[in-house]
Amino acid sequence: MKKFCLIFVIFALFLFAGCDDANSKIDIPDTDINDTENPDNDNNDTDNNDTDNPDTDKTDSDSNDTDNPDTDNSDSDSNDTDNPDTDNIDSDVPDPDDQTNPTDPTNPDDPTNPTDPTNPTDPTNPTDPTNPTDPTNPTDPTNPTDPTDPEGCTRISLNPNFFAYTKGSYLGQVKNSVLGDAALYDLVIIELRGNIENTEYDLSSAENSNYANCKECLTITQDYESEEPTYYFQESGTIKVSNYNSSNYGLKAVISAKLVETEIDENGNLIPLEGGACIRIVSETANAMDNSGKTETCENIMKCMDACSESNPDCPGYCYIQSTAVARTQYEDFFQCGNQESCGNDLYCYWEHCQEETKICGINPDPAYKMPYGEVSINGTFNYLHAKDATEMSYDHMISGPFVTGNFGNNDTNLVDSTATIYSYAAIGNFEDDDSDNIVLIQMTTKDGNKQNPVVEFVTTATAPGDFKLGLGDWETGARIFVSEYDNDGNRTCYHAFGIGDVTISAISSDWATGETTITVEGSAKLYSPKANLDYDMDDLALKFPACDPE
């Protein structure tokens, strides 16, 4: 039976549920904390060509240094254009009494004096409240080098290596975390739920104020792997997106934001916690990439899940997690459509309402056969069990008439030909992929003394009464039903359909043997061509059960 697992991705919690494992956590790729994207911002750099960190130490004696001009008024170089001699007296030494000297450090009224401590525009003035690069400025919330925050928020930096999870969903981590338990990582999630463009998104907009309906969302889970993590959601800030790649959903983004501590309500909404903590991200870069070398799609996820062993309940979840962002996005689209149609685990509902998404996920039945391919009812009691490969049978040991009624094929062909003779019997036989002896109930049709097609076969491994599922697989279902074609030599040539449904075997002996043996069956099934069903791998079925041409 095809394994059909629903994986819900809740981005606030980032839990994933496989078939049986609903509490596993996502492993985040590349969490390298040795990232070198931190420019030198000390004031001791003597490299005058360092444009990220210009020399601001005022001790540079290079009169040609445009970043740090000589302002000491003691330079004897008469060619020093930064400190020209304006006293008309001494060509080398400035006149301390000259009130017109713009570089005179003793002139308190000179508004252009760069060393005047009362000059409000002096970039080196530590008391200048408008200086955006002043590391001691307590009112500057956007200063990336300021260890303090005007609102008391904890300032954090991010590991720039984010992971493109699905379209519009990106996972990262806080770098060198100062939040909570330093031994546990803090998960950062960016969600862009609308059309993604290379633009700047406003996190403080009204539509982004609630996690339930935000179009651009930023959340952080502190101590993600703990039993009681702490959640933060955006209050203000921006996400500036560039280099968006629509083929694999990679992008680059610069994040500046304030996040506040939140609670999660019963609907999964994040609600600000009164009196909760706040954290601030200042101009941090996220490079979100997927493994472009991979070509996995939703079909690969489905095949991986179908190959999972029942003994490994985590396997389906890993099939999803370890695939590409493109594959996961296709898988999410498939399930979101099914959720909207309330399909649950009914794949045929997906096919009816979400056909394009279903095809992308590799579930693509042959359109030459309708689904279902028919429907039958099962009801019969057999009182004699014939030997294996019996060549002669007494009509006294058969049922006169059918034990299976219904129709099959694109044109709803009736299984029972009213102009022909129908008889049914029970015998011991083998079946395609099972060498052991089974009970086979057979319904045959003859007309004018010749055997006719189709032939109905019900096969069971049951040795005691009970309720059984009809289907295929490794006989785990306990019973099967087929509509087949035979040639004149009695060899099966193809299968019109197999049945999926339920049957009750109310009479059968555990030590059944040929002769007087009572077997009673009752049930119903929908029929499907081996080339057109959603429960089993159709490529695999084509080898075991070759399909007849469309009826």
C-alpha positions, -999 to +999 in steps of 0.1 A: +000+000+000+013+034-009+024+052+023+004+085+025+018+108+052+007+143+060+034+167+071+022+199+086+048+227+088+040+252+115+066+279+112+061+294+146+070+261+163+087+244+134+076+210+144+072+184+117+051+153+119+058+122+098+034+093+098+041+085+135+066+110+148+049+143+156+075+158+179+107+157+159+127+189+154+141+202+122+179+200+118+192+233+105+219+231+078+253+250+081+254+267+114+289+281+110+296+308+136+330+317+122+316+339+096+340+366+084+314+392+073+322+415+102+343+445+089+370+459+111+353+486+132+381+494+157+396+528+157+431+516+157+433+506+121+463+523+105+453+513+070+443+545+053+428+525+024+404+507+047+371+522+035+350+502+060+370+514+090+387+547+082+414+558+105+399+581+131+426+581+157+438+617+151+474+607+154+481+601+118+509+624+107+502+619+071+491+653+058+477+636+027+453+614+046+419+628+036+401+607+061+422+620+090+435+654+080+462+669+102+443+691+127+470+696+153+479+732+142+516+723+148+524+710+114+553+729+100+544+720+064+534+753+048+517+732+021+493+717+045+460+729+030+440+716+060+457+741+083+468+771+062+487+799+078+462+828+081+479+851+105+501+869+079+528+869+105+543+835+109+542+811+079+547+781+101+532+787+135+496+799+139+488+830+158+469+820+190+454+855+192+441+856+157+403+855+160+400+849+123+420+817+123+394+790+116+417+763+130+426+781+162+418+756+190+415+785+215+388+803+195+356+793+213+334+813+189+346+796+158+317+773+145+340+756+120+366+745+144+367+707+141+382+703+176+358+727+194+340+706+221+309+728+217+306+722+180+274+702+174+285+689+140+319+677+152+320+640+142+345+632+169+325+650+196+314+623+222+285+644+234+271+650+199+235+634+200+232+635+162+264+615+155+252+582+140+286+566+143+292+576+180+296+543+199+285+559+231+254+575+217+225+560+238+198+573+216+209+556+184+188+524+179+204+516+145+240+517+155+254+481+149+284+487+172+265+502+201+263+475+229+235+494+246+199+498+234+177+529+241+147+506+249+167+480+269+164+454+241+190+427+238+210+432+206+217+401+186+235+392+154+227+365+129+246+337+112+243+349+076+240+314+063+202+309+060+184+279+045+158+281+018+132+257+033+102+262+010+092+291-012+092+321+010+103+303+041+139+307+053+156+292+084+186+306+102+202+310+137+212+336+161+250+340+161+269+337+193+236+338+211+232+358+243+196+346+246+186+319+271+208+288+273+240+294+254+242+256+248+209+257+228+205+274+194+179+300+186+159+295+154+153+325+131+125+322+106+117+346+077+084+341+059+074+359+028+039+347+021+030+368-009+048+374-042+085+378-035+102+408-050+135+425-047+122+453-024+120+465+012+092+451+033+079+470+063+074+448+093+056+475+113+027+477+088-008+470+100-011+438+080+022+425+095+011+431+131-002+396+137+014+363+129-019+347+118-022+371+088+012+387+082+025+387+047+061+393+057+069+377+091+100+374+113+100+351+143+128+339+166+125+308+189+149+311+218+163+278+230+145+260+201+153+225+213+142+230+249+109+218+263+097+254+269+112+277+243+106+314+242+091+331+211+096+365+197+077+382+169+083+414+150+071+448+162+089+471+138+117+471+112+124+461+077+135+432+055+152+443+024+153+416-002+177+414-032+190+387-055+158+366-053+160+334-074+126+321-084+140+288-096+153+276-062+139+304-040+173+316-028+177+352-019+198+378+000+181+399+027+192+427+051+172+426+083+167+455+108+140+448+133+127+449+169+110+418+181+090+414+213+084+383+234+051+366+226+028+338+237+011+313+215-027+310+217-048+279+209-050+289+173-013+292+169-013+330+169+017+349+184+004+375+209+028+400+225+035+392+262+028+421+285+060+431+302+080+407+280+115+411+268+125+426+234+154+419+211+169+440+183+186+430+150+206+458+134+215+456+097+221+418+096+225+400+063+208+366+055+221+347+025+194+320+019+204+293-005+192+259-014+213+230-028+212+240-064+230+208-073+199+187-064+170+181-087+145+165-063+108+172-068+077+163-049+077+130-068+110+121-052+095+128-018+066+105-025+088+077-038+111+081-008+081+078+016+067+048-002+100+030+002+102+037+040+101+007+062+072+004+088+099-001+114+113+034+109+085+059+117+109+088+113+116+079+077+088+098+060+097+130+078+133+127+067+122+122+031+106+156+034+133+174+054+162+162+033+147+172-001+151+206-019+131+237-013+114+232-047+103+197-037+090+208-004+071+237-019+054+214-044+046+190-015+031+219+005+011+231-024-003+196-029-014+193+008-027+228+010-050+222-019-062+190-003-068+207+030-090+233+013-111+205-001-111+186+032-096+155+015-079+142+046-060+110+035-083+103+005-059+105-025-088+102-049-103+134-035-069+150-043-071+137-078-106+151-083-099+185-068-061+190-070-052+172-102-022+195-113-006+194-078-011+156-078+006+151-111+036+172-101+039+149-071+043+119-095+008+105-090-003+103-126-027+075-136-032+065-172-061+087-185-072+059-207-088+042-177-114+060-156-112+059-118-127+039-103-129+014-130-160-003-116-177-015-084-187-049-072-206-066-044-194-100-030-218-126-015-215-164-017-212-196+003-191-225-010-196-260+005-169-279-014-132-272-019-117-286-051-082-299-053-054-279-068-055-280-106-085-302-106-093-313-142-128-326-135-154-310-113-189-320-104-216-294-109-229-306-075-198-290-060-203-256-077-226-226-072-250-220-101-247-183-107-224-155-097-210-147-062-197-113-075-220-088-093-214-053-106-196-036-135-162-027-148-145-007-176-150+027-190-184+018-202-196+001-170-197-034-186-219-058-165-199-087-150-230-109-154-241-117-190-277-127-188-275-146-220-247-169-207-242-196-181-224-185-150-210-209-123-186-204-093-165-228-074-137-229-047-103-245-052-068-246-039-044-226-060-013-204-061-011-168-071+014-147-090+036-135-061+028-162-036+040-198-039+019-211-010-015-227-014-044-203-010-082-206-013-093-192-047-130-185-054-136-184-092-165-171-112-167-184-148-189-177-178-197-201-206-217-195-238-225-220-264-202-244-247-172-220-248-155-202-219-160-165-219-141-135-204-139-119-180-131-142-151-135-131-115-111-144-089-112-139-051-080-151-033-075-153+005-048-164+029-073-165+058-074-195+081-100-182+104-132-160+101-128-123+104-129-089+086-103-083+060-092-055+037-092-061+000-062-047-018-027-056-031+007-056-014+026-084+004-007-101+014-009-080+045-045-073+036-055-110+037-077-110+005-077-099-031-102-098-059-094-095-096-112-093-129-090-110-155-087-123-191-078-159-200-068-175-233-082-207-247-055-227-230-065-215-196-036-191-191-042-156-176-032-129-201-040-097-183-059-079-156-088-057-162-090-046-125-083-053-089-105-044-060-100-022-030-126-026-002-137-047+027-148-083+031-161-105+059-152-142+059-177-157+083-170-193+077-136-210+070-117-237+087-081-234+099-074-269+087-092-266+055-086-294+030-102-306-002-137-319+000-166-308+022-154-274+034-177-244+040-165-209+030-187-179+032-177-144+020-195-111+019-183-076+011-178-049-015-150-032-035-142-005-059-123-017-090-092+000-104-071-008-134-034-015-126-026+015-147-050+039-130-050+038-093-036+061-066-029+035-039+000+016-054+031+023-076+017+018-111+052+011-125+055-018-101+020-031-108+027-031-145+053-058-139+033-080-115-002-074-129-001-064-166-032-044-175-057-054-202-065-028-228-092-003-218-126-019-218 
